[in-house]
Amino acid sequence: MNFWSAIGLGFKEIWAHKFRSLLTMLGIILGVSSLVAMSALVKGMERGMKESLIAIGGLEKVRIEPQEVPREQIHLRDQAVGVTINDVYALQTSAPLLTRISPEMRLFGGIVTGNGKRFRPYNVTGVWPVALEMSEHVVQYGRMFNEIDDESARSVCVIGTMVRDEIFGDPEKTGKEINPVGEVIFINHQPFTIIGMFEHYESEQDKKARALAKSQPKVVKTGPTRSRGWGGKGGSFVFNLKNATVMMPLNTMWLKLRAGGATGRSQWGNRSSTTATADVVVDPRLSNLEVKVASIDKLSSALQQMYNVLMSTHKGIEDFTFRTQEDWAENITTFIRNARMSGGMIAGISLLVGGIGIMNIMLASISERVREIGIRKAVGGTTFDIFFQILVESVVIAILGGLMGLIASYGLVELIRELSPTDNTPIITATAMLTAFGFSVLIGVVAGLIPAIKASRLHPIQALRYD
């Protein structure tokens, strides 16, 4: 029996028992579709996480944060100073492997407009102008504040698009672009002039979805709407966090918001100054300190260099810690690997159940076709012919189930996307589809071995006498 004849007989057998064959394929269909859908979800998460990693500065970025002193130094807790501006100057002088240093002061500040309308508190950040490059920000309107604004502690700020949308109106709703530059807002009762606005940040997937939505006619929805992501603007948490930014000069943050509204020029904005007013602390504490290393290859050396400098400025008290983007990248890799492994195991179990179903049906089919097999052997059919025919029938069922599973995977991914919108849109890949289809064929081969061996070993005379 040649190959194509065996395939033809396999299709005839499937067509003769259509409903039974469909139920047999169901396990393979579910297994293949779930494997492809799982891979699409993980791929979407991986892509979103990597985009977010790039959006916040890449692997070269390191965050220095204050922490509780170690247990062995608990007796020195009262002397711990945390991360201060003095650390910034020390790193600038003694850590040549660093290319950028950006100190930060943060607070949640309630925003009030000139007409008295109040808005929810935002995470307001006082930084140096270098934060524009450090955090991968791009100014769309106006300008970023400069060193003169910082030294003079001017009451200016730069905001993100989410802040603009909530306070002055969303261009997508109003139908016109809104430039907030020149407007005055009150943060914790202090007036600030908006001198710039960052561009809107979103993932590549959201950009494509937004462009597609604009090209299609608008449909008025009467039911409740479902937003994708925080704030309804789409994108991952990192992009939305950047869109909700309110930045002001570090000196301004300290003098007008953190130091109780002290007035006058700051005495710590200039390193050469050694005196301070009664209202201003010489070495104020920072919320954190961000630095950028010259090269990712020099990260370990740079961390050691920073550690030595900070241990010197902190007098041996280890009340600080490093947060590297490399740790986040490793966490992403670990998470993706675990997600693929767990999802693959679940999908593999589904395929295994489908294979058991194929084996069960093929064994039942052999019981119904004992006399047919006996006749084939009696007229000259060899043991290999019978083995090959049964095996091909099993593989044909698996191939059809695999193809139907690939088709069903598109519908399953769309259903998941619609019922449970996520910040990271699932992405179906050719590799996942080929892998799932290959496994379905392999399951068909394995599932057909036992029935094929059993059928090929039937004795022709006993088979002809079977009733």
Secondary structure, DSSP 8 states (H G I E B T S, - for coil): --HHHHHHHHHHHHHHTHHHHHHHHHHHHHHHHHHHHHHHHHHHHHHHHHHHHHHTT-TTEEEEEE----GGGGGGGGG---SBHHHHHHHHHH-TTEEEEEEEEEEEEEEEETT--EEEEEEEEEE-TTHHHHTT--EEEE----HHHHHTT-SEEEE-HHHHHHHH--HHHHSS----TT-EEEETTEEEEEEEEE-----HHHHHHHHHHHHS------S----SSGGGS-S-HHHHHHHT-EEEEHHHIIIIIISSS--S--SSSSTT-----TTS-SS-B-SEEEEEES-GGGHHHHHHHHHHHHHHHTTT---EEEEEHHHHHHHHHHHHHHHHHHHHHHHHHHHHHHHHHHHHHHHHHHHHTHHHHHHHHHTT--HHHHHHHHHHHHHHHHHHHHHHHHHHHHHHHHHHHHHS--SS-----HHHHHHHHHHHHHHHHHHHHHHHHHHHT--HHHHHT--
